[in-house]
């Protein structure tokens, strides 16, 4: 999908509660992000639900896959093994 098609679809699907940069991210690896055209960026952003672990790290992907196969998310109102295994 090209950038303009993606942007037009977004305009029809989401409320416009904040501005966006004119960049459509496609994938990441480590601290690098890549747009739909393959242009490389260093990921220096943060926000709600911040990920400071990079992108696509094999051990992280495996750990996440194993966890979501068991339990995707649980409120901290309940006890779970992963929260005490740190």
N, CA, C and O atoms as a Maestro MAE file, in Angstrom:
{
 s_m_m2io_version
 :::
 2.0.0
}

f_m_ct {
 s_m_title
 :::
 protein
 m_atom[344] {
  # First column is atom index #
  i_m_mmod_type
  r_m_x_coord
  r_m_y_coord
  r_m_z_coord
  i_m_residue_number
  s_m_chain_name
  s_m_pdb_residue_name
  s_m_pdb_atom_name
  i_m_atomic_number
  :::
  1 25 0.849 -1.173 0.000 1 A "UNK " " N  " 7
  2 3 0.000 0.000 0.000 1 A "UNK " " CA " 6
  3 2 0.896 1.238 0.000 1 A "UNK " " C  " 6
  4 15 1.881 1.281 0.737 1 A "UNK " " O  " 8
  5 25 0.572 2.234 -0.807 2 A "UNK " " N  " 7
  6 3 1.381 3.443 -0.811 2 A "UNK " " CA " 6
  7 2 0.891 4.410 0.273 2 A "UNK " " C  " 6
  8 15 -0.178 4.227 0.855 2 A "UNK " " O  " 8
  9 25 1.702 5.446 0.526 3 A "UNK " " N  " 7
  10 3 1.425 6.382 1.616 3 A "UNK " " CA " 6
  11 2 0.081 7.081 1.464 3 A "UNK " " C  " 6
  12 15 -0.678 7.171 2.429 3 A "UNK " " O  " 8
  13 25 -0.222 7.573 0.275 4 A "UNK " " N  " 7
  14 3 -1.474 8.320 0.092 4 A "UNK " " CA " 6
  15 2 -2.700 7.442 0.305 4 A "UNK " " C  " 6
  16 15 -3.689 7.892 0.884 4 A "UNK " " O  " 8
  17 25 -2.647 6.206 -0.151 5 A "UNK " " N  " 7
  18 3 -3.761 5.279 0.080 5 A "UNK " " CA " 6
  19 2 -3.938 5.027 1.571 5 A "UNK " " C  " 6
  20 15 -5.059 5.046 2.081 5 A "UNK " " O  " 8
  21 25 -2.839 4.793 2.263 6 A "UNK " " N  " 7
  22 3 -2.898 4.569 3.709 6 A "UNK " " CA " 6
  23 2 -3.457 5.788 4.431 6 A "UNK " " C  " 6
  24 15 -4.305 5.654 5.313 6 A "UNK " " O  " 8
  25 25 -2.992 6.963 4.064 7 A "UNK " " N  " 7
  26 3 -3.450 8.201 4.700 7 A "UNK " " CA " 6
  27 2 -4.945 8.427 4.443 7 A "UNK " " C  " 6
  28 15 -5.667 8.834 5.353 7 A "UNK " " O  " 8
  29 25 -5.410 8.171 3.238 8 A "UNK " " N  " 7
  30 3 -6.835 8.318 2.931 8 A "UNK " " CA " 6
  31 2 -7.684 7.325 3.722 8 A "UNK " " C  " 6
  32 15 -8.756 7.680 4.212 8 A "UNK " " O  " 8
  33 25 -7.216 6.094 3.849 9 A "UNK " " N  " 7
  34 3 -7.943 5.097 4.648 9 A "UNK " " CA " 6
  35 2 -8.004 5.523 6.104 9 A "UNK " " C  " 6
  36 15 -9.036 5.370 6.758 9 A "UNK " " O  " 8
  37 25 -6.899 6.057 6.616 10 A "UNK " " N  " 7
  38 3 -6.861 6.538 8.000 10 A "UNK " " CA " 6
  39 2 -7.853 7.673 8.199 10 A "UNK " " C  " 6
  40 15 -8.533 7.725 9.224 10 A "UNK " " O  " 8
  41 25 -7.945 8.580 7.239 11 A "UNK " " N  " 7
  42 3 -8.872 9.706 7.344 11 A "UNK " " CA " 6
  43 2 -10.317 9.247 7.457 11 A "UNK " " C  " 6
  44 15 -11.136 9.923 8.080 11 A "UNK " " O  " 8
  45 25 -10.638 8.107 6.862 12 A "UNK " " N  " 7
  46 3 -12.003 7.587 6.918 12 A "UNK " " CA " 6
  47 2 -12.259 6.695 8.124 12 A "UNK " " C  " 6
  48 15 -13.414 6.401 8.432 12 A "UNK " " O  " 8
  49 25 -11.211 6.257 8.812 13 A "UNK " " N  " 7
  50 3 -11.375 5.278 9.876 13 A "UNK " " CA " 6
  51 2 -11.185 5.832 11.282 13 A "UNK " " C  " 6
  52 15 -11.726 5.275 12.236 13 A "UNK " " O  " 8
  53 25 -10.435 6.907 11.431 14 A "UNK " " N  " 7
  54 3 -10.075 7.383 12.764 14 A "UNK " " CA " 6
  55 2 -10.509 8.822 12.990 14 A "UNK " " C  " 6
  56 15 -10.604 9.619 12.057 14 A "UNK " " O  " 8
  57 25 -10.773 9.134 14.269 15 A "UNK " " N  " 7
  58 3 -11.035 10.530 14.634 15 A "UNK " " CA " 6
  59 2 -9.706 11.274 14.601 15 A "UNK " " C  " 6
  60 15 -8.664 10.705 14.927 15 A "UNK " " O  " 8
  61 25 -9.740 12.513 14.217 16 A "UNK " " N  " 7
  62 3 -8.523 13.308 14.105 16 A "UNK " " CA " 6
  63 2 -8.325 14.101 15.393 16 A "UNK " " C  " 6
  64 15 -8.631 15.292 15.466 16 A "UNK " " O  " 8
  65 25 -7.811 13.416 16.399 17 A "UNK " " N  " 7
  66 3 -7.641 14.041 17.716 17 A "UNK " " CA " 6
  67 2 -6.241 14.616 17.909 17 A "UNK " " C  " 6
  68 15 -6.006 15.328 18.885 17 A "UNK " " O  " 8
  69 25 -5.324 14.330 17.021 18 A "UNK " " N  " 7
  70 3 -3.970 14.874 17.089 18 A "UNK " " CA " 6
  71 2 -3.332 14.805 15.711 18 A "UNK " " C  " 6
  72 15 -3.757 14.024 14.860 18 A "UNK " " O  " 8
  73 25 -2.325 15.615 15.499 19 A "UNK " " N  " 7
  74 3 -1.633 15.638 14.218 19 A "UNK " " CA " 6
  75 2 -0.678 14.463 14.076 19 A "UNK " " C  " 6
  76 15 -0.258 13.865 15.067 19 A "UNK " " O  " 8
  77 25 -0.349 14.148 12.867 20 A "UNK " " N  " 7
  78 3 0.605 13.078 12.566 20 A "UNK " " CA " 6
  79 2 1.713 13.623 11.686 20 A "UNK " " C  " 6
  80 15 1.521 14.604 10.967 20 A "UNK " " O  " 8
  81 25 2.874 12.983 11.744 21 A "UNK " " N  " 7
  82 3 3.944 13.270 10.811 21 A "UNK " " CA " 6
  83 2 3.585 12.609 9.479 21 A "UNK " " C  " 6
  84 15 2.895 11.589 9.462 21 A "UNK " " O  " 8
  85 25 4.037 13.168 8.388 22 A "UNK " " N  " 7
  86 3 3.765 12.592 7.068 22 A "UNK " " CA " 6
  87 2 4.734 11.453 6.765 22 A "UNK " " C  " 6
  88 15 5.466 11.487 5.776 22 A "UNK " " O  " 8
  89 25 4.724 10.453 7.630 23 A "UNK " " N  " 7
  90 3 5.559 9.260 7.482 23 A "UNK " " CA " 6
  91 2 4.677 8.058 7.785 23 A "UNK " " C  " 6
  92 15 3.964 8.052 8.789 23 A "UNK " " O  " 8
  93 25 4.716 7.054 6.943 24 A "UNK " " N  " 7
  94 3 3.991 5.806 7.196 24 A "UNK " " CA " 6
  95 2 5.023 4.724 7.488 24 A "UNK " " C  " 6
  96 15 5.724 4.267 6.585 24 A "UNK " " O  " 8
  97 25 5.112 4.318 8.743 25 A "UNK " " N  " 7
  98 3 6.083 3.293 9.126 25 A "UNK " " CA " 6
  99 2 5.613 1.923 8.676 25 A "UNK " " C  " 6
  100 15 4.425 1.606 8.737 25 A "UNK " " O  " 8
  101 25 6.556 1.122 8.227 26 A "UNK " " N  " 7
  102 3 6.253 -0.218 7.734 26 A "UNK " " CA " 6
  103 2 6.806 -1.299 8.647 26 A "UNK " " C  " 6
  104 15 6.113 -2.274 8.936 26 A "UNK " " O  " 8
  105 25 8.046 -1.143 9.106 27 A "UNK " " N  " 7
  106 3 8.652 -2.158 9.963 27 A "UNK " " CA " 6
  107 2 9.844 -1.559 10.686 27 A "UNK " " C  " 6
  108 15 10.286 -0.451 10.384 27 A "UNK " " O  " 8
  109 25 10.357 -2.319 11.653 28 A "UNK " " N  " 7
  110 3 11.521 -1.877 12.398 28 A "UNK " " CA " 6
  111 2 12.450 -3.034 12.683 28 A "UNK " " C  " 6
  112 15 12.054 -4.198 12.634 28 A "UNK " " O  " 8
  113 25 13.693 -2.697 12.981 29 A "UNK " " N  " 7
  114 3 14.695 -3.684 13.374 29 A "UNK " " CA " 6
  115 2 15.659 -2.977 14.321 29 A "UNK " " C  " 6
  116 15 16.320 -2.012 13.938 29 A "UNK " " O  " 8
  117 25 15.733 -3.466 15.564 30 A "UNK " " N  " 7
  118 3 16.570 -2.807 16.553 30 A "UNK " " CA " 6
  119 2 16.076 -1.393 16.811 30 A "UNK " " C  " 6
  120 15 14.895 -1.189 17.089 30 A "UNK " " O  " 8
  121 25 16.971 -0.416 16.723 31 A "UNK " " N  " 7
  122 3 16.585 0.978 16.955 31 A "UNK " " CA " 6
  123 2 16.206 1.704 15.668 31 A "UNK " " C  " 6
  124 15 16.008 2.919 15.682 31 A "UNK " " O  " 8
  125 25 16.105 0.981 14.565 32 A "UNK " " N  " 7
  126 3 15.789 1.591 13.270 32 A "UNK " " CA " 6
  127 2 14.340 1.311 12.870 32 A "UNK " " C  " 6
  128 15 13.803 0.235 13.134 32 A "UNK " " O  " 8
  129 25 13.728 2.295 12.234 33 A "UNK " " N  " 7
  130 3 12.394 2.163 11.650 33 A "UNK " " CA " 6
  131 2 12.509 2.414 10.157 33 A "UNK " " C  " 6
  132 15 13.407 3.124 9.706 33 A "UNK " " O  " 8
  133 25 11.591 1.827 9.389 34 A "UNK " " N  " 7
  134 3 11.608 1.977 7.931 34 A "UNK " " CA " 6
  135 2 10.209 2.336 7.453 34 A "UNK " " C  " 6
  136 15 9.220 1.765 7.912 34 A "UNK " " O  " 8
  137 25 10.134 3.295 6.520 35 A "UNK " " N  " 7
  138 3 8.834 3.676 5.982 35 A "UNK " " CA " 6
  139 2 8.460 2.779 4.804 35 A "UNK " " C  " 6
  140 15 9.186 1.841 4.476 35 A "UNK " " O  " 8
  141 25 7.332 3.071 4.178 36 A "UNK " " N  " 7
  142 3 6.834 2.242 3.082 36 A "UNK " " CA " 6
  143 2 7.781 2.212 1.882 36 A "UNK " " C  " 6
  144 15 7.763 1.266 1.094 36 A "UNK " " O  " 8
  145 25 8.612 3.256 1.747 37 A "UNK " " N  " 7
  146 3 9.566 3.310 0.638 37 A "UNK " " CA " 6
  147 2 10.935 2.764 1.022 37 A "UNK " " C  " 6
  148 15 11.857 2.786 0.207 37 A "UNK " " O  " 8
  149 25 11.084 2.268 2.263 38 A "UNK " " N  " 7
  150 3 12.356 1.713 2.706 38 A "UNK " " CA " 6
  151 2 13.313 2.724 3.311 38 A "UNK " " C  " 6
  152 15 14.436 2.369 3.669 38 A "UNK " " O  " 8
  153 25 12.888 3.996 3.435 39 A "UNK " " N  " 7
  154 3 13.740 5.010 4.051 39 A "UNK " " CA " 6
  155 2 13.930 4.681 5.520 39 A "UNK " " C  " 6
  156 15 12.983 4.302 6.208 39 A "UNK " " O  " 8
  157 25 15.166 4.828 6.000 40 A "UNK " " N  " 7
  158 3 15.523 4.445 7.362 40 A "UNK " " CA " 6
  159 2 15.463 5.651 8.310 40 A "UNK " " C  " 6
  160 15 15.874 6.757 7.959 40 A "UNK " " O  " 8
  161 25 14.944 5.411 9.513 41 A "UNK " " N  " 7
  162 3 14.887 6.418 10.570 41 A "UNK " " CA " 6
  163 2 15.423 5.791 11.861 41 A "UNK " " C  " 6
  164 15 15.303 4.582 12.059 41 A "UNK " " O  " 8
  165 25 16.005 6.596 12.727 42 A "UNK " " N  " 7
  166 3 16.352 6.129 14.068 42 A "UNK " " CA " 6
  167 2 15.142 6.388 14.954 42 A "UNK " " C  " 6
  168 15 14.621 7.503 14.970 42 A "UNK " " O  " 8
  169 25 14.688 5.384 15.689 43 A "UNK " " N  " 7
  170 3 13.503 5.501 16.528 43 A "UNK " " CA " 6
  171 2 13.860 6.247 17.812 43 A "UNK " " C  " 6
  172 15 14.415 5.669 18.747 43 A "UNK " " O  " 8
  173 25 13.536 7.526 17.842 44 A "UNK " " N  " 7
  174 3 13.799 8.369 19.012 44 A "UNK " " CA " 6
  175 2 12.504 8.872 19.645 44 A "UNK " " C  " 6
  176 15 12.524 9.840 20.406 44 A "UNK " " O  " 8
  177 25 11.390 8.233 19.344 45 A "UNK " " N  " 7
  178 3 10.107 8.705 19.852 45 A "UNK " " CA " 6
  179 2 9.681 7.926 21.081 45 A "UNK " " C  " 6
  180 15 10.190 6.843 21.369 45 A "UNK " " O  " 8
  181 25 8.736 8.505 21.791 46 A "UNK " " N  " 7
  182 3 8.137 7.823 22.932 46 A "UNK " " CA " 6
  183 2 6.700 8.289 23.036 46 A "UNK " " C  " 6
  184 15 6.291 9.237 22.365 46 A "UNK " " O  " 8
  185 25 5.945 7.622 23.873 47 A "UNK " " N  " 7
  186 3 4.551 8.004 24.046 47 A "UNK " " CA " 6
  187 2 3.845 6.998 24.915 47 A "UNK " " C  " 6
  188 15 4.478 6.297 25.705 47 A "UNK " " O  " 8
  189 25 2.537 6.919 24.775 48 A "UNK " " N  " 7
  190 3 1.724 5.998 25.554 48 A "UNK " " CA " 6
  191 2 2.098 4.571 25.172 48 A "UNK " " C  " 6
  192 15 2.222 4.259 23.988 48 A "UNK " " O  " 8
  193 25 2.278 3.714 26.153 49 A "UNK " " N  " 7
  194 3 2.649 2.328 25.866 49 A "UNK " " CA " 6
  195 2 4.032 2.238 25.259 49 A "UNK " " C  " 6
  196 15 4.243 1.478 24.315 49 A "UNK " " O  " 8
  197 25 4.967 2.991 25.777 50 A "UNK " " N  " 7
  198 3 6.307 3.087 25.203 50 A "UNK " " CA " 6
  199 2 6.992 1.733 25.131 50 A "UNK " " C  " 6
  200 15 6.949 0.945 26.076 50 A "UNK " " O  " 8
  201 25 7.618 1.480 24.003 51 A "UNK " " N  " 7
  202 3 8.479 0.326 23.806 51 A "UNK " " CA " 6
  203 2 9.900 0.846 23.709 51 A "UNK " " C  " 6
  204 15 10.249 1.522 22.741 51 A "UNK " " O  " 8
  205 25 10.719 0.539 24.698 52 A "UNK " " N  " 7
  206 3 12.112 0.959 24.670 52 A "UNK " " CA " 6
  207 2 13.020 -0.235 24.429 52 A "UNK " " C  " 6
  208 15 14.206 -0.194 24.755 52 A "UNK " " O  " 8
  209 25 12.464 -1.301 23.859 53 A "UNK " " N  " 7
  210 3 13.209 -2.536 23.676 53 A "UNK " " CA " 6
  211 2 13.648 -2.754 22.237 53 A "UNK " " C  " 6
  212 15 14.253 -3.781 21.928 53 A "UNK " " O  " 8
  213 25 13.359 -1.819 21.361 54 A "UNK " " N  " 7
  214 3 13.730 -1.970 19.960 54 A "UNK " " CA " 6
  215 2 12.673 -2.743 19.194 54 A "UNK " " C  " 6
  216 15 11.572 -2.984 19.690 54 A "UNK " " O  " 8
  217 25 13.025 -3.123 17.990 55 A "UNK " " N  " 7
  218 3 12.077 -3.765 17.085 55 A "UNK " " CA " 6
  219 2 12.677 -5.044 16.523 55 A "UNK " " C  " 6
  220 15 13.831 -5.059 16.093 55 A "UNK " " O  " 8
  221 25 11.896 -6.116 16.526 56 A "UNK " " N  " 7
  222 3 12.260 -7.337 15.829 56 A "UNK " " CA " 6
  223 2 13.355 -8.179 16.454 56 A "UNK " " C  " 6
  224 15 13.888 -9.061 15.781 56 A "UNK " " O  " 8
  225 25 13.715 -7.950 17.705 57 A "UNK " " N  " 7
  226 3 14.759 -8.763 18.344 57 A "UNK " " CA " 6
  227 2 14.226 -10.181 18.527 57 A "UNK " " C  " 6
  228 15 13.161 -10.373 19.114 57 A "UNK " " O  " 8
  229 25 14.962 -11.178 18.025 58 A "UNK " " N  " 7
  230 3 14.463 -12.561 17.988 58 A "UNK " " CA " 6
  231 2 14.066 -13.091 19.357 58 A "UNK " " C  " 6
  232 15 13.017 -13.723 19.484 58 A "UNK " " O  " 8
  233 25 14.871 -12.855 20.382 59 A "UNK " " N  " 7
  234 3 14.544 -13.361 21.724 59 A "UNK " " CA " 6
  235 2 13.296 -12.677 22.281 59 A "UNK " " C  " 6
  236 15 12.479 -13.318 22.941 59 A "UNK " " O  " 8
  237 25 13.147 -11.384 22.018 60 A "UNK " " N  " 7
  238 3 11.968 -10.656 22.474 60 A "UNK " " CA " 6
  239 2 10.715 -11.139 21.761 60 A "UNK " " C  " 6
  240 15 9.679 -11.347 22.392 60 A "UNK " " O  " 8
  241 25 10.807 -11.319 20.440 61 A "UNK " " N  " 7
  242 3 9.665 -11.820 19.665 61 A "UNK " " CA " 6
  243 2 9.242 -13.195 20.177 61 A "UNK " " C  " 6
  244 15 8.049 -13.456 20.334 61 A "UNK " " O  " 8
  245 25 10.199 -14.065 20.435 62 A "UNK " " N  " 7
  246 3 9.883 -15.406 20.936 62 A "UNK " " CA " 6
  247 2 9.216 -15.334 22.304 62 A "UNK " " C  " 6
  248 15 8.227 -16.026 22.545 62 A "UNK " " O  " 8
  249 25 9.742 -14.510 23.197 63 A "UNK " " N  " 7
  250 3 9.159 -14.378 24.536 63 A "UNK " " CA " 6
  251 2 7.735 -13.848 24.465 63 A "UNK " " C  " 6
  252 15 6.857 -14.320 25.187 63 A "UNK " " O  " 8
  253 25 7.504 -12.868 23.597 64 A "UNK " " N  " 7
  254 3 6.153 -12.304 23.452 64 A "UNK " " CA " 6
  255 2 5.205 -13.344 22.873 64 A "UNK " " C  " 6
  256 15 4.074 -13.472 23.341 64 A "UNK " " O  " 8
  257 25 5.649 -14.095 21.854 65 A "UNK " " N  " 7
  258 3 4.801 -15.131 21.266 65 A "UNK " " CA " 6
  259 2 4.413 -16.180 22.301 65 A "UNK " " C  " 6
  260 15 3.261 -16.609 22.356 65 A "UNK " " O  " 8
  261 25 5.373 -16.589 23.114 66 A "UNK " " N  " 7
  262 3 5.082 -17.594 24.143 66 A "UNK " " CA " 6
  263 2 4.089 -17.050 25.160 66 A "UNK " " C  " 6
  264 15 3.179 -17.766 25.578 66 A "UNK " " O  " 8
  265 25 4.251 -15.787 25.565 67 A "UNK " " N  " 7
  266 3 3.354 -15.219 26.565 67 A "UNK " " CA " 6
  267 2 1.944 -15.028 26.021 67 A "UNK " " C  " 6
  268 15 0.977 -15.382 26.697 67 A "UNK " " O  " 8
  269 25 1.800 -14.474 24.813 68 A "UNK " " N  " 7
  270 3 0.452 -14.222 24.295 68 A "UNK " " CA " 6
  271 2 -0.282 -15.516 23.981 68 A "UNK " " C  " 6
  272 15 -1.511 -15.534 23.916 68 A "UNK " " O  " 8
  273 25 0.465 -16.602 23.785 69 A "UNK " " N  " 7
  274 3 -0.200 -17.897 23.598 69 A "UNK " " CA " 6
  275 2 -0.844 -18.360 24.899 69 A "UNK " " C  " 6
  276 15 -1.794 -19.142 24.876 69 A "UNK " " O  " 8
  277 25 -0.338 -17.888 26.024 70 A "UNK " " N  " 7
  278 3 -0.882 -18.253 27.339 70 A "UNK " " CA " 6
  279 2 -1.895 -17.234 27.840 70 A "UNK " " C  " 6
  280 15 -3.011 -17.593 28.217 70 A "UNK " " O  " 8
  281 25 -1.502 -15.949 27.843 71 A "UNK " " N  " 7
  282 3 -2.328 -14.889 28.416 71 A "UNK " " CA " 6
  283 2 -1.907 -13.572 27.781 71 A "UNK " " C  " 6
  284 15 -0.778 -13.119 27.971 71 A "UNK " " O  " 8
  285 25 -2.807 -12.961 27.034 72 A "UNK " " N  " 7
  286 3 -2.467 -11.737 26.309 72 A "UNK " " CA " 6
  287 2 -2.293 -10.552 27.255 72 A "UNK " " C  " 6
  288 15 -1.306 -9.822 27.170 72 A "UNK " " O  " 8
  289 25 -3.240 -10.368 28.140 73 A "UNK " " N  " 7
  290 3 -3.200 -9.241 29.062 73 A "UNK " " CA " 6
  291 2 -4.089 -9.565 30.245 73 A "UNK " " C  " 6
  292 15 -5.129 -10.207 30.095 73 A "UNK " " O  " 8
  293 25 -3.680 -9.122 31.417 74 A "UNK " " N  " 7
  294 3 -4.509 -9.268 32.611 74 A "UNK " " CA " 6
  295 2 -4.322 -8.032 33.473 74 A "UNK " " C  " 6
  296 15 -3.218 -7.498 33.575 74 A "UNK " " O  " 8
  297 25 -5.376 -7.592 34.074 75 A "UNK " " N  " 7
  298 3 -5.315 -6.447 34.972 75 A "UNK " " CA " 6
  299 2 -4.406 -6.755 36.147 75 A "UNK " " C  " 6
  300 15 -4.248 -7.914 36.533 75 A "UNK " " O  " 8
  301 25 -3.814 -5.726 36.709 76 A "UNK " " N  " 7
  302 3 -3.005 -5.932 37.902 76 A "UNK " " CA " 6
  303 2 -3.871 -6.159 39.140 76 A "UNK " " C  " 6
  304 15 -3.355 -6.217 40.257 76 A "UNK " " O  " 8
  305 25 -5.166 -6.284 38.950 77 A "UNK " " N  " 7
  306 3 -6.062 -6.671 40.042 77 A "UNK " " CA " 6
  307 2 -5.974 -8.162 40.316 77 A "UNK " " C  " 6
  308 15 -6.484 -8.638 41.330 77 A "UNK " " O  " 8
  309 25 -5.326 -8.910 39.415 78 A "UNK " " N  " 7
  310 3 -5.180 -10.358 39.545 78 A "UNK " " CA " 6
  311 2 -3.704 -10.705 39.681 78 A "UNK " " C  " 6
  312 15 -2.839 -9.913 39.306 78 A "UNK " " O  " 8
  313 25 -3.417 -11.879 40.214 79 A "UNK " " N  " 7
  314 3 -2.054 -12.386 40.287 79 A "UNK " " CA " 6
  315 2 -1.735 -13.168 39.017 79 A "UNK " " C  " 6
  316 15 -2.574 -13.926 38.530 79 A "UNK " " O  " 8
  317 25 -0.537 -12.991 38.482 80 A "UNK " " N  " 7
  318 3 -0.054 -13.811 37.377 80 A "UNK " " CA " 6
  319 2 1.413 -14.121 37.609 80 A "UNK " " C  " 6
  320 15 2.132 -13.316 38.201 80 A "UNK " " O  " 8
  321 25 1.863 -15.276 37.149 81 A "UNK " " N  " 7
  322 3 3.267 -15.645 37.297 81 A "UNK " " CA " 6
  323 2 4.227 -14.652 36.657 81 A "UNK " " C  " 6
  324 15 5.205 -14.268 37.298 81 A "UNK " " O  " 8
  325 25 3.989 -14.213 35.403 82 A "UNK " " N  " 7
  326 3 4.960 -13.327 34.775 82 A "UNK " " CA " 6
  327 2 5.233 -12.044 35.561 82 A "UNK " " C  " 6
  328 15 6.344 -11.516 35.509 82 A "UNK " " O  " 8
  329 25 4.244 -11.540 36.282 83 A "UNK " " N  " 7
  330 3 4.487 -10.274 36.999 83 A "UNK " " CA " 6
  331 2 5.406 -10.458 38.199 83 A "UNK " " C  " 6
  332 15 5.977 -9.482 38.685 83 A "UNK " " O  " 8
  333 25 5.561 -11.679 38.686 84 A "UNK " " N  " 7
  334 3 6.435 -11.897 39.837 84 A "UNK " " CA " 6
  335 2 7.736 -12.605 39.460 84 A "UNK " " C  " 6
  336 15 8.589 -12.828 40.320 84 A "UNK " " O  " 8
  337 25 7.895 -12.958 38.187 85 A "UNK " " N  " 7
  338 3 9.083 -13.679 37.741 85 A "UNK " " CA " 6
  339 2 10.268 -12.763 37.435 85 A "UNK " " C  " 6
  340 15 11.351 -13.250 37.109 85 A "UNK " " O  " 8
  341 25 10.087 -11.485 37.530 86 A "UNK " " N  " 7
  342 3 11.150 -10.540 37.141 86 A "UNK " " CA " 6
  343 2 12.388 -10.626 37.972 86 A "UNK " " C  " 6
  344 15 13.342 -9.884 37.737 86 A "UNK " " O  " 8
  :::
 }
 m_bond[343] {
  # First column is bond index #
  i_m_from
  i_m_to
  i_m_order
  :::
  1 1 2 1
  2 2 3 1
  3 3 4 2
  4 3 5 1
  5 5 6 1
  6 6 7 1
  7 7 8 2
  8 7 9 1
  9 9 10 1
  10 10 11 1
  11 11 12 2
  12 11 13 1
  13 13 14 1
  14 14 15 1
  15 15 16 2
  16 15 17 1
  17 17 18 1
  18 18 19 1
  19 19 20 2
  20 19 21 1
  21 21 22 1
  22 22 23 1
  23 23 24 2
  24 23 25 1
  25 25 26 1
  26 26 27 1
  27 27 28 2
  28 27 29 1
  29 29 30 1
  30 30 31 1
  31 31 32 2
  32 31 33 1
  33 33 34 1
  34 34 35 1
  35 35 36 2
  36 35 37 1
  37 37 38 1
  38 38 39 1
  39 39 40 2
  40 39 41 1
  41 41 42 1
  42 42 43 1
  43 43 44 2
  44 43 45 1
  45 45 46 1
  46 46 47 1
  47 47 48 2
  48 47 49 1
  49 49 50 1
  50 50 51 1
  51 51 52 2
  52 51 53 1
  53 53 54 1
  54 54 55 1
  55 55 56 2
  56 55 57 1
  57 57 58 1
  58 58 59 1
  59 59 60 2
  60 59 61 1
  61 61 62 1
  62 62 63 1
  63 63 64 2
  64 63 65 1
  65 65 66 1
  66 66 67 1
  67 67 68 2
  68 67 69 1
  69 69 70 1
  70 70 71 1
  71 71 72 2
  72 71 73 1
  73 73 74 1
  74 74 75 1
  75 75 76 2
  76 75 77 1
  77 77 78 1
  78 78 79 1
  79 79 80 2
  80 79 81 1
  81 81 82 1
  82 82 83 1
  83 83 84 2
  84 83 85 1
  85 85 86 1
  86 86 87 1
  87 87 88 2
  88 87 89 1
  89 89 90 1
  90 90 91 1
  91 91 92 2
  92 91 93 1
  93 93 94 1
  94 94 95 1
  95 95 96 2
  96 95 97 1
  97 97 98 1
  98 98 99 1
  99 99 100 2
  100 99 101 1
  101 101 102 1
  102 102 103 1
  103 103 104 2
  104 103 105 1
  105 105 106 1
  106 106 107 1
  107 107 108 2
  108 107 109 1
  109 109 110 1
  110 110 111 1
  111 111 112 2
  112 111 113 1
  113 113 114 1
  114 114 115 1
  115 115 116 2
  116 115 117 1
  117 117 118 1
  118 118 119 1
  119 119 120 2
  120 119 121 1
  121 121 122 1
  122 122 123 1
  123 123 124 2
  124 123 125 1
  125 125 126 1
  126 126 127 1
  127 127 128 2
  128 127 129 1
  129 129 130 1
  130 130 131 1
  131 131 132 2
  132 131 133 1
  133 133 134 1
  134 134 135 1
  135 135 136 2
  136 135 137 1
  137 137 138 1
  138 138 139 1
  139 139 140 2
  140 139 141 1
  141 141 142 1
  142 142 143 1
  143 143 144 2
  144 143 145 1
  145 145 146 1
  146 146 147 1
  147 147 148 2
  148 147 149 1
  149 149 150 1
  150 150 151 1
  151 151 152 2
  152 151 153 1
  153 153 154 1
  154 154 155 1
  155 155 156 2
  156 155 157 1
  157 157 158 1
  158 158 159 1
  159 159 160 2
  160 159 161 1
  161 161 162 1
  162 162 163 1
  163 163 164 2
  164 163 165 1
  165 165 166 1
  166 166 167 1
  167 167 168 2
  168 167 169 1
  169 169 170 1
  170 170 171 1
  171 171 172 2
  172 171 173 1
  173 173 174 1
  174 174 175 1
  175 175 176 2
  176 175 177 1
  177 177 178 1
  178 178 179 1
  179 179 180 2
  180 179 181 1
  181 181 182 1
  182 182 183 1
  183 183 184 2
  184 183 185 1
  185 185 186 1
  186 186 187 1
  187 187 188 2
  188 187 189 1
  189 189 190 1
  190 190 191 1
  191 191 192 2
  192 191 193 1
  193 193 194 1
  194 194 195 1
  195 195 196 2
  196 195 197 1
  197 197 198 1
  198 198 199 1
  199 199 200 2
  200 199 201 1
  201 201 202 1
  202 202 203 1
  203 203 204 2
  204 203 205 1
  205 205 206 1
  206 206 207 1
  207 207 208 2
  208 207 209 1
  209 209 210 1
  210 210 211 1
  211 211 212 2
  212 211 213 1
  213 213 214 1
  214 214 215 1
  215 215 216 2
  216 215 217 1
  217 217 218 1
  218 218 219 1
  219 219 220 2
  220 219 221 1
  221 221 222 1
  222 222 223 1
  223 223 224 2
  224 223 225 1
  225 225 226 1
  226 226 227 1
  227 227 228 2
  228 227 229 1
  229 229 230 1
  230 230 231 1
  231 231 232 2
  232 231 233 1
  233 233 234 1
  234 234 235 1
  235 235 236 2
  236 235 237 1
  237 237 238 1
  238 238 239 1
  239 239 240 2
  240 239 241 1
  241 241 242 1
  242 242 243 1
  243 243 244 2
  244 243 245 1
  245 245 246 1
  246 246 247 1
  247 247 248 2
  248 247 249 1
  249 249 250 1
  250 250 251 1
  251 251 252 2
  252 251 253 1
  253 253 254 1
  254 254 255 1
  255 255 256 2
  256 255 257 1
  257 257 258 1
  258 258 259 1
  259 259 260 2
  260 259 261 1
  261 261 262 1
  262 262 263 1
  263 263 264 2
  264 263 265 1
  265 265 266 1
  266 266 267 1
  267 267 268 2
  268 267 269 1
  269 269 270 1
  270 270 271 1
  271 271 272 2
  272 271 273 1
  273 273 274 1
  274 274 275 1
  275 275 276 2
  276 275 277 1
  277 277 278 1
  278 278 279 1
  279 279 280 2
  280 279 281 1
  281 281 282 1
  282 282 283 1
  283 283 284 2
  284 283 285 1
  285 285 286 1
  286 286 287 1
  287 287 288 2
  288 287 289 1
  289 289 290 1
  290 290 291 1
  291 291 292 2
  292 291 293 1
  293 293 294 1
  294 294 295 1
  295 295 296 2
  296 295 297 1
  297 297 298 1
  298 298 299 1
  299 299 300 2
  300 299 301 1
  301 301 302 1
  302 302 303 1
  303 303 304 2
  304 303 305 1
  305 305 306 1
  306 306 307 1
  307 307 308 2
  308 307 309 1
  309 309 310 1
  310 310 311 1
  311 311 312 2
  312 311 313 1
  313 313 314 1
  314 314 315 1
  315 315 316 2
  316 315 317 1
  317 317 318 1
  318 318 319 1
  319 319 320 2
  320 319 321 1
  321 321 322 1
  322 322 323 1
  323 323 324 2
  324 323 325 1
  325 325 326 1
  326 326 327 1
  327 327 328 2
  328 327 329 1
  329 329 330 1
  330 330 331 1
  331 331 332 2
  332 331 333 1
  333 333 334 1
  334 334 335 1
  335 335 336 2
  336 335 337 1
  337 337 338 1
  338 338 339 1
  339 339 340 2
  340 339 341 1
  341 341 342 1
  342 342 343 1
  343 343 344 2
  :::
 }
}
